[in-house]
Amino acid sequence: MSANKVGAVLVVGGGIAGIQATLDLVESGYYVYLVEQSSTIGGNMSKLDKAFPTDNSSMSILAPKLVEFGSISSIQYFTNTQISEVAGEAGDFKVKLSQTPNTADTKVCTNYVTPVELPNAGQDISGDDNGKSGDFEVNVGAVILCPGGETFEADQIEYLGYNKYPNVVTSIEFERILRTSDKQSVIRPSDNKKVNKIAWIQCVGSRNIRDEKHYCSCVCCMYAIKEAVCAKQYSDDEVDTSIFYMDMRTYGKDFEKYYEEARDDHGVNFIRSRIYAIEETKDGSNNLLIRYGDDKGEIHHEEFDMVVLSVGFKPSDSAVQLGNNLGIKLNDFNFAETTPFTSVNTSKPGIYVAGIFGGPKDIPETVIEASAAAGASEELLSDVRGTMIQEKTYPPEKDVSGEEPRIGVFVCNCGNNIGGVVNVPKVVESAKALPYVVYSQEFLYTCSQDSQEIIKQKIEEHSLNRIIIASCSPRKLKYYFQETIREAGLNRYLFEMVNIRDQCSFVHMNEPEKATEKAKDLVKLSVNKAGNIESLNEAPVNINPKALVIGGGVSGMTNALNLAKQGYQAHIVEKSDRLGGNARRISTDFNNQDVQSYLNQLVDEVNSNTNIQVTTQASVSKVDGYVGNFVTTLSNNEKIEHGVITIAIGGHEYKPNEYLYNEHNAVLTQLELEEEITANNTRVKNAKNIVLIQCVGSREPDRRYCSRICCNKSVKMALQLQEMNPDANIYILYRDMRTYGFNEENYRKARKQGVIFIRYEVDNKPQVQTDGKDLKVTAVDHILGENITIDADIVGLAAAILPPEDGIKLNQIFNLSLSDEGFYRECPFRGSWGFSHKEMRPVDFASEGIFVAGLAQGPKSIDESIAQAKATASREATILNKNSAKSSGIIAVVQREKCAACYTCARLCPFNAPRIINYAAEIEPILCQGCGICAAECPNKAIILQNYSDVIFTNMVDELYREVH
Amino acid sequence: MDNFEPKIVAFCCHYSAYSADLAGSMRLQYPPNVRIIELPCSGTIDHKVLLSAVEDGADGIFVAGCMEGDCHFTRGNYRAKKRVEKVKEILDEIGFGSDRLEMYNVSADNGTRFAEIANEMTERIRSLGPSPFNKKEGDKN
């Protein structure tokens, strides 16, 4: 590792992973160069319609992140750019980049339709004119690779008819069909006719031995379900949807319910059958014929209007080349290999991987890995944190309180986008006539750099103290304009934005006069509001740079250690008498890596790190305070002051009440069997017949979730058992084999080596019987349709992973959200209003400063827990690295004299911001997200949402209808 | 009455206003009768503001929030729904009629739905005629 570390990181790839890693890093005090080989950022996610399992719009998750991007000064990003050479070592890399010409022009509107184009993109490193092509070098301490992946080329499998029949499309093409649909029908390519019957073919390019793509692509089952449900929802007519699959792999959090709802509520057909031919019908209708065999071996022919191929992921050629250039190890399928128990470290120190390049995965997992890679980089570069960034300095803020409003209105033509419909000069004229407006002008592009200078000049020249921009959507450019007025010495809340493009000229293209009237009205409303808004302060809060980590398992320890190495304090509170958690009971991970030696090393590191304190045999009994300033009391009465909280309290194994568990001593749970394997017990070693039963307690009406790891674990154990005794017969009784990702390799290997897999249906479960001595397992062989009976020496039950025992108790203290099953509910796609950095938060809670990692959030493997623990640390570092944080200015405030301490606000606030102190409510500014629910519900109107008060709205409405009186 | 152009005020939460922006990106055309006032959350809307809009002579009013269960502030849209229902009751009681006020849910990614809502509301108000409190239009009758 280099002695001269550099506090900057190179992020390769501008998809959601690259964006997340970048945002985490800049918020934690590192400079970031982001390189994207295409001309826009947004990656694969911007091609999707909706994201499962929440069905939120993909773009509405992504867009706010892109907005932030344009507003941060410590990012430089380069589109159309590739890495040509990397020299140096961890901590100090010199990376040569080459940029191909692009046409970025500061005079062109930066907020045009597609939200993936950004202001100031393509600026090159020397500060030269924009978008100059050529080679240049950057010096960074770490590199994060997130080049993403490509989908499999479906035309390589000839019998599926892709590129031959027009109505066979790939899933990614179908996303586009959905995105552009009128939400009343789904249209097929051949004749633009509405479709009424669609089939999905799973595992196209995945789990395919012929094409040497043995791995499972992880996301296709879920997206096929999502697409099938969307197709139904987007069509006024009844649409018949069928998914042809091998195993339904809905293993993620809330995925099983999504699957059940699709099947039972939406009526999606699930047909277990691998398809080997798609043909067009001969009648010229361009319909497609699928021939398939069902469970009973009967052959069916079915006609569909359209067929969607669920294509899997593969690394792109350029990513493979990049990996080879950098000299990192790639796996058999050319994905980047990570070193054991790191989740994100490549074979080369200082180079990390996140997202699909490290293996197929969904969006939340990609985001977790991106944060984890950021966390790993931060750990490496902690001693040079903050050395490459410059705090932006602003002129002192003018005090305009008590001044009469002096409003400036700037109206945008947006090339011809607005001016072509709305008569902009008329809007400017009418604005000038409005009360308090002292200046108004028209711009060709309000968002151009030149316009910013003019706006600043005009603020000075006319002593403007309220600024209105009438242009496009505030979602992208509000922050940008607020920066401009702040640079001119105005408080950034003295700003209003009116959307006369997307909400006016674009939607009334054929009615220019009415559109002009509407634009005038919208400006009038905004001027009225501007007269009533005030400068707002962002309340500063000190941050205690210490984390409380609840739970001393792998997740908690990884989290604490990452933070400690970043230079923050961590205090682990563990309920039992020693660190280690569930991992104490696990011999090897799915890749046959020794868990115990890793765990012992981790415990040693934790114990010897001076930044970490450990309290065992204690639990949390009380928490006071809020983000940055928590005070926690432990059960031993110890008081800890800290800034953030990690909840890593794990989960535990279900104790089955079926299959003779607890009645016969040869019936064991997975963990118990694993312990016997580790101990090399003779009864396991000598067992002739071993039966492993899957889904014990999972995917049942009581527990409508998949425990995710048990299929992988049973396959791993089968291979271990086989090694211990090659003569043993090992049976795995399963419902769907969910060996997702590269775990499919083990499944394939187990099959090849003679492990016997027998599928059972949930309504016809295997029977385990005993005569008091021996065990017999009876199951229906679905191919023969007959009962088979196995004399089992050992029965292993893949018992469900249950939520943490203390979850509910702890939750009474924290008031967080638990899922129906009892796992902590992160808020994956939730965010606060405005421009905070929270749109996508798979390890965050709605309550600020509290994070979750590991089994407490849902079943997952050790590697996945490690990724999440690092991600949590990275997210926490974004808070801990600041001495103080600032609240938003748009917050609710209480007028004490009016407050009756009725607790209405405290009850309703989703963020626990109001507290009753001395018989009146107080709203903690840092917790308030500015939704205004409390203000509207307050029975005595004691609460006001700043700059959004009822008075402001009533005045606006009065103004709007003034002429009618 | 034929050339009556209602003026409708729409209180849209930040996220449902996004659907209005999207309708623009999609170039969907709808009648230019709706004026959007953006709220942080539909849960911000107060009875008083809605009633004052009625008093001012608004021909039509609607509140738009996120889809139920999908509020960015968890339950703000349910609060809004309750308030709109309450105000509708009042409007019925005073004989004004509750049809001029409506609560809609629209997700940020559904520009089509926003255009539909704008169409639907404009059509509805056109058929109802000007607000009895809308003196200017009212005088014409």
Chai-1 contact restraints between the chains, C-beta under 6 A:
chainA,res_idxA,chainB,res_idxB,connection_type,confidence,min_distance_angstrom,max_distance_angstrom,comment,restraint_id
A,S57,B,A108,contact,1.0,0.0,6.0,A-B,restraint_1
A,S57,B,D109,contact,1.0,0.0,6.0,A-B,restraint_2
A,S60,B,A108,contact,1.0,0.0,6.0,A-B,restraint_3
A,S60,B,D109,contact,1.0,0.0,6.0,A-B,restraint_4
A,V113,B,S25,contact,1.0,0.0,6.0,A-B,restraint_5
A,K183,B,T112,contact,1.0,0.0,6.0,A-B,restraint_6
A,S473,B,D21,contact,1.0,0.0,6.0,A-B,restraint_7
A,D502,B,D21,contact,1.0,0.0,6.0,A-B,restraint_8
A,D502,B,G24,contact,1.0,0.0,6.0,A-B,restraint_9
A,Q503,B,A20,contact,1.0,0.0,6.0,A-B,restraint_10
A,Q503,B,G24,contact,1.0,0.0,6.0,A-B,restraint_11
A,Q503,B,I36,contact,1.0,0.0,6.0,A-B,restraint_12
A,F506,B,G24,contact,1.0,0.0,6.0,A-B,restraint_13
A,F506,B,R27,contact,1.0,0.0,6.0,A-B,restraint_14
A,V507,B,A23,contact,1.0,0.0,6.0,A-B,restraint_15
A,V507,B,G24,contact,1.0,0.0,6.0,A-B,restraint_16
A,V507,B,Q29,contact,1.0,0.0,6.0,A-B,restraint_17
A,V507,B,Y30,contact,1.0,0.0,6.0,A-B,restraint_18
A,H508,B,P32,contact,1.0,0.0,6.0,A-B,restraint_19
A,E511,B,P32,contact,1.0,0.0,6.0,A-B,restraint_20
A,K514,B,P32,contact,1.0,0.0,6.0,A-B,restraint_21
A,A515,B,P32,contact,1.0,0.0,6.0,A-B,restraint_22
A,K518,B,P32,contact,1.0,0.0,6.0,A-B,restraint_23
A,D521,B,R35,contact,1.0,0.0,6.0,A-B,restraint_24
A,R830,B,H72,contact,1.0,0.0,6.0,A-B,restraint_25
A,W833,B,H14,contact,1.0,0.0,6.0,A-B,restraint_26
A,W833,B,P40,contact,1.0,0.0,6.0,A-B,restraint_27
A,P910,B,F73,contact,1.0,0.0,6.0,A-B,restraint_28
A,P910,B,T74,contact,1.0,0.0,6.0,A-B,restraint_29
A,G930,B,P40,contact,1.0,0.0,6.0,A-B,restraint_30
A,C931,B,P40,contact,1.0,0.0,6.0,A-B,restraint_31
A,C931,B,C41,contact,1.0,0.0,6.0,A-B,restraint_32
A,C931,B,G43,contact,1.0,0.0,6.0,A-B,restraint_33
A,C931,B,F73,contact,1.0,0.0,6.0,A-B,restraint_34
A,C931,B,G76,contact,1.0,0.0,6.0,A-B,restraint_35
A,G932,B,P40,contact,1.0,0.0,6.0,A-B,restraint_36
A,G932,B,T44,contact,1.0,0.0,6.0,A-B,restraint_37
A,I933,B,G43,contact,1.0,0.0,6.0,A-B,restraint_38
A,I933,B,G76,contact,1.0,0.0,6.0,A-B,restraint_39
A,I933,B,R79,contact,1.0,0.0,6.0,A-B,restraint_40
A,A936,B,T44,contact,1.0,0.0,6.0,A-B,restraint_41
A,A936,B,D46,contact,1.0,0.0,6.0,A-B,restraint_42
A,D950,B,D46,contact,1.0,0.0,6.0,A-B,restraint_43
A,D950,B,K48,contact,1.0,0.0,6.0,A-B,restraint_44
A,D950,B,V49,contact,1.0,0.0,6.0,A-B,restraint_45
A,F953,B,V49,contact,1.0,0.0,6.0,A-B,restraint_46
A,T954,B,V49,contact,1.0,0.0,6.0,A-B,restraint_47
A,T954,B,S52,contact,1.0,0.0,6.0,A-B,restraint_48
A,M956,B,I37,contact,1.0,0.0,6.0,A-B,restraint_49
A,V957,B,S52,contact,1.0,0.0,6.0,A-B,restraint_50
A,V957,B,A53,contact,1.0,0.0,6.0,A-B,restraint_51
A,V957,B,D56,contact,1.0,0.0,6.0,A-B,restraint_52
A,D958,B,D56,contact,1.0,0.0,6.0,A-B,restraint_53
A,Y961,B,D56,contact,1.0,0.0,6.0,A-B,restraint_54
A,Y961,B,G57,contact,1.0,0.0,6.0,A-B,restraint_55
A,Y961,B,A58,contact,1.0,0.0,6.0,A-B,restraint_56
A,V964,B,G57,contact,1.0,0.0,6.0,A-B,restraint_57
A,V964,B,N134,contact,1.0,0.0,6.0,A-B,restraint_58
A,V964,B,K135,contact,1.0,0.0,6.0,A-B,restraint_59
A,V964,B,K136,contact,1.0,0.0,6.0,A-B,restraint_60
A,H965,B,K135,contact,1.0,0.0,6.0,A-B,restraint_61
